[in-house]
């Protein structure tokens, strides 16, 4: 049985502006926005299973189709092991991606909130971003 996976996952980056950690401070003729930590939601969208013996990709669809795909030839233990391996791999890759995209996520939030603040008449806007806690990323199906 091959253990190679190709999977597609999606990461949603979110700042909760209703959080008590989001604080706006007046500073001179501008404002400082103390941002809450960025939250991440990771979802596996599609998985393909690489069959090394036949050198081809075998589609491995989302969980609602998982049982129908593996009903013949795979035990429940095999299916769970494959699913856990895919989830573990997705977690590791998601953590690396979150770290590498951190500055881009902050820049996007900065541009959006700065535009809003200036539309409300703010002369200047600065930001304080907190280091995100990405020691553990939960991957959902």
Protein Blocks (a to p, Z undefined) as FASTA:
>chain_A
ZZbdcddddddddddfkbfklccddehjbccddddddddddddfbdcdddfklopacddd
dfklmmmmmmgopafklmmmmmmmmmmmmmmmmmmmmmmmmmmmmmmmmmmmmmmmmmno
pabdcdddddddfkbccddZZ
